Amino acid sequence: MRETDRRRIFTRRGAEPPVAPWIRTRLRAAPGAAVALALLVLATVCLAASFPRAVDRYEDAGLRRAVADATALRTSVQMSAPPPSLGATQKERESVLRPDSVREQYRSILKVIERPLVADPGQSAYGVRTTKSLEAPEKWLPRPTGLPAQMTLATQNGLADHSRLRAGRLPRADGTVTASTPELEAAVTKETADSLHIKVGSVIHVPAVERAPLAVRVTGVVAPRDPEGAYWATQPILRTPSLVRLPAQGAEPSIYWLGALLLAPDAAPALLGTPGAPARYWHLAPSPAALTASELPRLASAIAALESGPGLLKVRALTDPEADASTDLDDVLASYARLRSGIRPLVAVAAFGSATVAAVVLLMAGGLAADRRRGELALLRARGVSLRGLTVRLSAETAVVAVPAAALGLAGALLAVPYGRLPYAVWTAAAVALLACAMLPVRAWITHRAVRVHGAREDLASARPSRRRTVAELTLLVLASAAVFALRSRGTSGGSGGSAGSGDPADLDASASGDQLVALAPVLIGVIAALLLVRLYPLPLRWLARPAGRLRGAVGHLSLARAGRTSVSTVLPLLALLTALTTAAFGGSVLAGVADARDRAALLSLGADARVEVMGALPAGLPDQLRSAPGVREVTPLSIGYQARPGTGTETVPLAGVDPEGYARLARSTHLGAFPADELTAPADARPTKSSGSSGSSKKGASSESPLPALASPAVAERFGTQPFPVRLEDGSEITVRITVVRELTPAVSGTEFLVVDRAGLGAVPARPTALLLTGDRMEAGALRKAAGTAADVRLRADERAQYVDSPLQSGAERVYAVAVAAASAYAVLALLLALVRAAPERTALLARLRTMGLTRGQGRRLLVLEALPQALLAAVGGALTGWAAVRLLAPGVDLTAVALATPGGSPPPGTAALHTDPASLFLPALAVLLVATGIAAAQAWWTGRRGSVRELRAGDAR
């Protein structure tokens, strides 16, 4: 039986022959395009979904570091109840202090705490302690000034779990302990035992009320397992004894030792028999794992409720009507919020720039697919396919590729950044997938609304902008102007930085929403520049067309004609390139500004590449030893006295004695108040003489006929003017100086007040070097410390610079910013490739036709390079100018201090790290655009020359 007969048997009469599914057919027809789209969507989703999780990771790490650096004494929520009421019976007062009662109240308090504030049970503590220290009369206890040592008695829970036994055993309480118990057992920490000379078996007596003193026998010495943990650090006296200084009018201060005796929890009722006023306490240490920056307002609200809100009322109902709660955790959170409010807007700028370039590339990919299938879609419309049906088919065809790729990209993001909130990543991935699915159908719907086979030419040099386009461009111009004005007037934080420090829970996340228009300012500047350049692009082409037509050969004239016939849709690649170049210039300037600010701050702190300083005089041979150390180029000795008293007042000013020649070279090389050396050189008649009131040759100064020239800070110069005035040095000698040079900065001393004079005019004692400033490259800290000895303080500029990266919030923001800028650059290169790929078939056909007319391969390469050069040059020059303009326009409103110079214990004043233009960030990306564009054009010409021209010259539209 023939094949046709067999087919008729199994085919229903009157039925249509089977049709291949649309989606399968289209994917098989262009597998390369489908794979390219899938890779593009996968990479974009992976980057987009990773961004919010990376931000969550470094913000949470920064918050936990801020809480950890603040010490448990500030971050723990400390609750306490006053001593039991005197109106109750003795048995009732004792039962209040027993461990079962205190433990039950602790568990009840844990239930009162509102999330996201979560207590760490491993570091939280509770118990009873005396609120007044008790005097110990034992003579063997150390007495620095004759005053007896005093003791604090505490019954803190969990001593066995938080300490290691070094000697003896832990204390016990035998039987039922009451207020009349005559003797107790206690343990002390190793630090307490070493400082107070306590041993196992020692007996310490403390006063008692209306009976013999209470005897406390030391049964064990313990060492804390985690000395810096909240269990020990919330009450440091339990771990480390301290010297207490009493206020005194005389010269000799009164000092005594204060230590702690750790009793068994069952011994708490015995404290009622002492005058120590025992009180219950519950110290709640926050759990680090539960601290998240996204819940900062709720966290502050929970703390406020415990300190002075409904939570405190519940605690009082459970423990005592006069119970109190206090913590500095809210201040720590406010400080962190201020730092974050200065960093978030900068990261938002990079994020918006990268997102814009990525969106443009996705739109370009959709436009490339629509142009490639323009004839096919036009034919479908001409044969009766509805616009709705065409859009649905294209949407389904794109979704089959984009949705699985987006799912894989999301999985890759979750694996690459395993920490962070999942909903934000999912929504971001869904947005990218939706854009990828909609770009081709929307483009087809716009292009094929009207049924036509051939469209009008859209040459860039001949097309005229429509009114709608003009209105849209003017709208963007207004938005960009408003964003730039807002950024210059309010800054990147939008004024939220100050409110973040108010402590109001509502203000702690004020910068979370932020002013998105301000963050879009660099992107809007790039958009306006792209639209402006597209309008101006035809003008130089028209100006160059006539001179090129007079030249010999057709390559120059033909290349300009081809560049002028570029489609008006070139606005998308130009927009991508300009936005990427602007983002790269702005981002590179931010990163360069951060690095420069840290280098400058480290230099201001040290005065040179390294600083060696001691409290007294340096060894005589130390400068020569350091000069021979690896990497050291020059050593400048200084004689610094920090207690010099100018004039007749009591105020002190740091005074530095220097060698004018070497110090002038140092100031000039470091750009810290350069000055001519001869303006500081001591006069020839400046000879050491005895100062008034001195009685020995050791107290000699330069009270000479001519005063010493001095370099002074503006504050000192304003106070003393240019007239000579006396300065009494630390050794009692006196010199006369006259201010001849005024500088705001100097390498020897940091601060707003200083004096610098020639060491030759000082006496022998004050002229001895106390510090050395070292300049050089790649100096080794180990070699310098070994040469200087243990008594010297050796600090390197690199180590000082590293201290300014205090929080993971700063380092994490820098990494995210760098990745965002790199991603924008990569997408810009991809946009350039898509633009060239879009025009590749037409260029290939053109070269094939021209080769039949006698065009050589060399001329073909020059033609394609010259054709691509105007657009690449426009993008490169326009991108560099736009980046420069964006930095210059936005610099007054951008303060890099938070991300660059935040330090432990506070941050420097705003404005110390300003944004400035980085030449490398301007020109290197622009040069890269030129090289990539011309390289691809040359490669395309080379590849086309190796192929035959027959295929390109065939009739039809098979390409």
Order of alpha helices (4+ residues) and beta strands (2+ residues): alpha-alpha-alpha-alpha-beta-alpha-alpha-beta-beta-beta-beta-beta-alpha-beta-beta-alpha-beta-beta-beta-alpha-alpha-beta-alpha-alpha-alpha-alpha-alpha-alpha-alpha-alpha-alpha-alpha-alpha-alpha-beta-alpha-beta-beta-alpha-beta-beta-beta-alpha-beta-beta-beta-beta-alpha-beta-alpha-alpha-alpha-alpha-alpha
